[in-house]
Amino acid sequence: MNREDFPILKNELIYFDNGATTLKPQQVIDAVTDYYTNYTANAHRGDYDNSLKVDMMYEETRTKVKNFIHANSEKEIIFTSGATDSLNRIVFGYMKYNLQPGDEVLITKAEHASNVLPWLELEKEKGIVVKYIPLENHLVTLENVKRSITEHTKVISLAQVTNVLGDVRPIFEIGEFCRENNILLVVDGAQSVPHMEVDVIKLNIDFLAFSAHKMLGPTGVGVLYGKEELLEKMHPTSFGGGMNSTFTSDKIVEYKSLPTRLEAGTPNIAGVIGLGAAIDYLTNIGMDRIQEHEKHLKQYFLEKAKDMNQLVIYNKDLDNGLIAFNIDGVFSQDTAVYLNHYHICVRAGNHCAKILKEDLLVKNTCRISFYLYNTEEEIDQLIEVLKNSKDIFQIVL
Ligand SMILES: Cc1ncc(COP(=O)(O)O)c(C=O)c1O
């Protein structure tokens, strides 16, 4: 799919680490370069042509994001530095002021660090209680969500797609359940928004966090979506220029309305404009096609690998574009170093989901995560290299 748009692929490179970050198409690179080359100016500040163009491009991206996730209003889209920043703002800008000691927040042991550590900090700071929804064969089920609820449950915070196994959580069902039970649903969309259609209204998502760099966009930009009535109650976690309408020596301070109130300081303008180009690119292909392509590649890999007994695959049955595996008896990092010898990039380790290993009973895995530019031919090459993995220790050591 459109490989020629990705200049980095002209090099000898098979890139299967898309869960970590994705490659950038020329269209995104051009959008970023165009800003720096032709119309650099700050946002929301000036009255001259370039500055007005920046405002237009910046706000146009907000509209693109709004449409991409089917939000109701631009006021619900806040630009942040990434999914981690978005999740931290949800916890320290909203939850800190709206939860009470003893209120319960449900997460799972398969969450990324960014959806665990802010909650654990708030637990220490405020006395909320963080609990884990038990996993069923490593997966979240609505039944287990229901079983975990108590009268104190106020929030459920889950990745829509996990970054270790790539399982897709039943967010629609959980969203309905949350609505019926007056529970806030926070969704970490870092691994879902880049790969599938996400509709925040249909899914009844209260807050959503994701990163531009995992969806063809630049690093250092992310999105925080929140329902307008919730963002109205969110406290800024940064204060300064851009977000205030006035302040006086008598210390009378007034902040602007949404979304600007939550975007203090000069934003990552080039990054936001690049995200706009990335959304255009993804929309032109279609999220359903992208998801189908990734699923197809996984099935292709599984078919090719079916007689390779040395491969231990942990998520065969999951219909997604991610493969968690190890070569039997080989440390995952050694496998990644071995594959790197053939210019094949995979991720090895615990993928920032450090408590999942208690459930998976395996400390580290190798992760292949596909994206729209990956091909069957690349998988053929990977399979060849894995078949010859008896050389692994000569190459790695
Ligand atoms: C599920 C999940 N959540 C959150 C993050 C954090 O994203 P970022 O590092 O872009 O803030 C990641 C990154 O790998 C992730 O996979």
The ligand as a MOL file (V3000), in Angstrom:
LIG
                    3D

  0  0  0     0  0            999 V3000
M  V30 BEGIN CTAB
M  V30 COUNTS 16 16 0 0 0
M  V30 BEGIN ATOM
M  V30 1 C -1.0180 1.3640 24.7010 0
M  V30 2 C -0.1040 2.5450 24.7980 0
M  V30 3 N -0.4410 3.5770 25.5770 0
M  V30 4 C 0.3180 4.6680 25.6940 0
M  V30 5 C 1.5070 4.7680 25.0210 0
M  V30 6 C 2.3450 5.9880 25.2040 0
M  V30 7 O 2.4830 6.6870 24.0190 0
M  V30 8 P 3.5220 7.8960 23.9100 0
M  V30 9 O 4.8540 7.3360 24.3220 0
M  V30 10 O 3.4780 8.2830 22.4740 0
M  V30 11 O 3.0630 8.9640 24.8250 0
M  V30 12 C 1.9290 3.7140 24.2110 0
M  V30 13 C 3.2260 3.7560 23.5070 0
M  V30 14 O 3.8010 2.7680 23.1570 0
M  V30 15 C 1.0970 2.5780 24.0820 0
M  V30 16 O 1.4260 1.5440 23.3110 0
M  V30 END ATOM
M  V30 BEGIN BOND
M  V30 1 1 1 2
M  V30 2 1 2 3
M  V30 3 2 2 15
M  V30 4 2 3 4
M  V30 5 1 4 5
M  V30 6 1 5 6
M  V30 7 2 5 12
M  V30 8 1 6 7
M  V30 9 1 7 8
M  V30 10 2 8 9
M  V30 11 1 8 10
M  V30 12 1 8 11
M  V30 13 1 12 13
M  V30 14 1 12 15
M  V30 15 2 13 14
M  V30 16 1 15 16
M  V30 END BOND
M  V30 END CTAB
M  END
